[in-house]
Amino acid sequence: MEKVMSNKLVIALYVLPSLLLIMGIIYIPIVLTGYYGLNQWDGISKMVFIGLDNYKELVQDSAFWHSALHSLLLALFSGVSLIGYLGIAMVLSGKIKGANLLRKIYLVPMLLSSVAIAQLWLKIYHPTNGVLNSLLVSLGVDNPPSWLAEPSIVLIALFIPIIWQYAGFYILIYYAALKNIPESLMEAARIDGASPWQIATRIKLPLISEVIKVTVVLSVVGSLKYFDLIYVMTDGGPNGASEVMASYMYHKAFRSFDFGYGSAIGFFLLLICLVATFLIRKATASKETIQYS
Amino acid sequence: MPRNKITKSLVLTSMLALVLSGCGGGNGNNTAANNTAAPADTAASTEAPAPKVTLKMMHLWPAGSSAQQNKLVGQIIGDYQKEHPNVTIKQEVLENEQYKNKLKVLSASNELPDVGITWAAGFMEPYVMGGLFAPLDDILGGEQLKDKFVPGTTEAYAVDGKTYALPIELNISPIYYNKDIFAKYNLQVPTTYDEFKQVVKTLSDNGVAPIALGNKDRWTGSLWYMYLADRIAGSDTLKKATNGTGSFDDLGLIQAAAEVQTLVDMNAFNKGFNGLSNDEGKSEFMNEKAAMYLMGTWELPNFTTNPDIPQEFKDKVGFFKFPTVEGGKGNINSWVGGPGVGLFVAESSEVKEEAKAFVEYFVAKWGQDSVTTAGVIPATKVDTSNSELPQLYVDLLNELNNASSITLFADVQMKPNAAQVHLDMIQALFGTAVTPEQFAAKHKEAVDKGN
């Protein structure tokens, strides 16, 4: 076996399929998208090379910066909600009654597709027949807001289902990480007289810090390129109030038939995600790695 | 799209590589390749003399929301397959907005279905310019369809003298209203805009939503703007502004935009309309929560022939023409509408001739049956003498014959980018996020850009 594995041809043969796959479906399209961004192209007729014009237009496009701001707000919002997820995971990983059931309940939204979630929340938010407004009316609110039609509140109304959708995912990750910590460490701390709060902040948090970093990157990058729920629920409306970068890209490419510009936005989005990842890693880089024993 | 092809071939190569590594060497690979190649060869050589043909057709009448049209398409396809046993027609059905999106995605990768549905004018232009649609002049002049179309309908589908799709609907947009609700509040059908506003006020004061509107789809709100523009500034001004020979700066058009906002301020539309889709907006009317609904005649089946809608409700639905505005240049007999959707044949189709034959058959059949089966007004001439048609349908058909002008829906007539700006601005206008002047300026900018 060892002899086979040292054969360079065999190594290449094993690596090649996945390498080709990854090149084919990720890296080459990225390069092509960058190239399309340099062209004026409606997706059907011939491309016309226009250099950096699309990017120049993008930088001055206030609608794009609005959508970028919305994406950023979503990233911030999901970043903050990670704290909540962590808290829930901490509680669940402790010895509380019904933890098993609760864990499953939190996970349910993850099992639904985004479109199903969108439909569900569309019903909840319906201005007259929706559960939410019916409740508000019965509580004595005369004129409850139309959640998805008012520019000032539509964003927050969309963020809530998004947070709800991903809660299970992050709680599961944190839960798994917390369960991985050897019980002996906590026991030792308890014997030394540490309070539950001290155990949580001084022992558990540092030990899962690597996992936390990963989730921060995941949630920020995921938020920056978020698309599906917003597309189904508001389509970026009303009047662009809930447009995010990905939906703006989609609208430019497929609605306005401006694939060149859409590709430019896509490439720009990639750069922003890379920069965000880089910054987060820089900001959270620790000099020493903490180990269990 | 080259990108797609490259991706595909790469995926294929890597799959082949997987097979390769599994076989563990060049010899194994050769035999495997030979083995798979052999059956394919024999299959090709033993094919029957009458070649089997599979046509892919994509349309936008789901069984749920467009039951009658869906049934009719199924019927026509069934008949055609019976008459042509070697032809199989596969349907793919999508809802309106999804349909438009998928069509664009497919055309970008040049994988259009053999037969599909398109809208006229500006919507169709990029596809024609990109050489995706096949010219259909031969079947238009063929024996089944020659002189069958209502004059003026196929023209909207012509580019540079060639016709690229055949219309199957002819639509105008009346305001449907609920007779019961009107009677309850002693309201008369309005013929002037002042009367109309009075109706709106009475309904709104009594806590009934006057007008059902789902403006998330935005073309729905565009109908209201177009009518006001037509009645105030006149059809010519509106037509010229949308096709780029005139300008949205016209005072009448600005006034029309201002009137839209007056209606919004009067609470003329159901609550939260900017966040509701057309289907959700429509359900306010269907559930008798809103008194009026402005929509194209493609909704007629729901008020006449659709068995899923209670007859009791259908009997309550009447229609009236968009009222005239005092001092405006518009005529009450001018309509917003036009040929609705049409059928195209993909230029890249491998079975183009068969597809054309099917389209010819489809359009002819549709013209005969759509009236009675679906309650849709076809673009071909209707023979009303020999069938029992619902009164609502006959009335609207007569209106269509009396129409002084029909203004094509703005988002269909304009080029894709300008149409998009128009739709976005409509939502902003209804949401009072822009002033009528800004509304006009944005339109002018978009139309001048010319894409």
Interface residues (C-beta under 8 A of the other chain):
Chain A: L13 Y14 L16 P17 S18 L20 L21 M23 G24 I25 I28 P29 L32 Y36 D42 G43 I44 S45 L122 Y125 H126 P127 T128 S146 W147 L148 A149 E150 P151 V154 T234 D235 G237 P238 N239 G240 H251 F254 R255 S256 F257 D258 F259
Chain B: M1 P2 R3 I6 T7 L10 V11 T13 S14 M15 A17 L18 L20 S21 N101 K104 V105 S107 A108 P126 Y127 M129 G130 G131 L132 N215 K216 R218 N270 K271 G272 F273 N274 G275 L276 E280 E284 K289 P416 N417 Q420 D424 Q427 A428 G431 A433 V434 N451
